[in-house]
Amino acid sequence: MLMPEQEACNETMKGTRAAVEWGFKDVKQVCSMLDFPRKMKVREGPVGQLYGMGVLLWNLRYCAYGGATATFFKCQPPTWKGYLGIAPEEGDGVVDGGAAGFGGVIHA
């Protein structure tokens, strides 16, 4: 049995938790190989590396096109340079709005 505070916390976090889980679903949809349980067995292949690469590719796609999570949280996805931690070169513009460009805007 949950305490009333725990029930209230679960109710408050329900929507946010679902929005975060969308990212896991999206990675498996875009990189369908990651959704093959027979192929994704520990000690039979580089499961962690494959999943990490799938997430990296999905995040780069997300930076370029956005997604449901950004819409839900009402924020802009980072730029590729911001996500990858590449410092802007002179003449590239200035990144405003957060560490490494997350949620920031590029000004030319």
C-alpha positions as CSV (number, residue, x, y, z in Angstrom):
1,M,0.0,0.0,0.0
2,L,1.4,3.4,-1.0
3,M,1.4,6.4,1.3
4,P,-0.7,9.4,0.1
5,E,2.4,11.4,-0.7
6,Q,3.7,8.5,-2.9
7,E,0.4,8.3,-4.7
8,A,0.4,12.0,-5.3
9,C,4.0,11.9,-6.6
10,N,3.1,9.0,-8.9
11,E,0.1,10.9,-10.3
12,T,2.2,14.0,-10.9
13,M,5.0,12.1,-12.6
14,K,2.8,9.9,-14.8
15,G,2.8,12.2,-17.9
16,T,6.5,13.0,-17.6
17,R,7.5,9.4,-17.2
18,A,5.5,8.4,-20.3
19,A,7.1,11.2,-22.4
20,V,10.5,10.0,-21.5
21,E,9.6,6.4,-22.4
22,W,8.6,7.6,-25.9
23,G,12.4,8.0,-26.6
24,F,13.1,4.3,-25.9
25,K,10.2,3.3,-28.2
26,D,11.5,5.6,-30.9
27,V,15.0,4.2,-30.8
28,K,13.7,0.7,-31.2
29,Q,11.4,1.8,-34.1
30,V,14.1,3.6,-36.0
31,C,16.8,1.0,-35.3
32,S,14.6,-2.1,-35.6
33,M,17.6,-4.4,-35.2
34,L,17.6,-3.5,-31.5
35,D,14.1,-5.0,-31.1
36,F,15.2,-8.6,-32.0
37,P,15.5,-10.4,-28.7
38,R,17.2,-13.5,-30.3
39,K,20.0,-11.3,-31.7
40,M,20.4,-9.0,-28.7
41,K,21.8,-11.5,-26.1
42,V,24.6,-10.6,-23.7
43,R,27.9,-12.4,-24.6
44,E,26.6,-13.2,-28.1
45,G,27.3,-9.7,-29.6
46,P,28.2,-6.2,-28.6
47,V,24.7,-5.3,-27.3
48,G,25.8,-2.2,-25.4
49,Q,27.7,-0.8,-28.3
50,L,24.8,-1.5,-30.8
51,Y,22.3,0.2,-28.5
52,G,24.6,3.1,-27.8
53,M,25.1,3.6,-31.6
54,G,21.3,3.4,-32.1
55,V,20.7,6.1,-29.4
56,L,23.4,8.3,-30.9
57,L,21.9,8.1,-34.4
58,W,18.4,8.6,-33.0
59,N,19.5,11.7,-31.0
60,L,21.2,13.2,-34.1
61,R,18.0,12.6,-36.1
62,Y,16.0,14.2,-33.2
63,C,18.3,17.3,-33.2
64,A,17.6,17.8,-36.9
65,Y,13.8,17.1,-37.0
66,G,12.6,17.4,-33.4
67,G,10.1,15.0,-31.9
68,A,7.2,14.4,-29.6
69,T,9.3,14.8,-26.4
70,A,10.3,18.3,-27.3
71,T,6.7,19.2,-28.1
72,F,5.5,17.7,-24.8
73,F,8.1,19.7,-22.8
74,K,7.7,22.8,-25.0
75,C,11.4,23.1,-25.7
76,Q,13.6,23.1,-28.8
77,P,16.0,20.2,-29.4
78,P,19.7,21.1,-29.3
79,T,21.7,21.7,-32.4
80,W,24.1,19.0,-33.7
81,K,27.1,21.0,-32.5
82,G,25.5,21.6,-29.1
83,Y,24.6,17.9,-28.7
84,L,28.0,16.7,-29.8
85,G,29.8,19.4,-27.6
86,I,31.5,21.0,-30.6
87,A,32.4,24.6,-29.9
88,P,31.1,27.1,-32.4
89,E,33.7,28.4,-34.8
90,E,34.2,32.1,-35.3
91,G,31.4,33.4,-37.6
92,D,29.1,30.4,-36.7
93,G,27.0,32.4,-34.4
94,V,26.6,32.5,-30.6
95,V,24.7,29.8,-28.7
96,D,22.2,31.2,-26.2
97,G,20.2,29.4,-23.6
98,G,22.1,26.7,-21.7
99,A,25.0,24.4,-21.3
100,A,26.3,23.1,-24.6
101,G,23.5,24.6,-26.6
102,F,20.7,22.4,-25.1
103,G,17.5,24.2,-25.8
104,G,19.5,27.2,-27.1
105,V,19.0,29.2,-30.3
106,I,21.7,29.9,-32.8
107,H,22.0,33.5,-33.9
108,A,23.8,34.3,-37.1
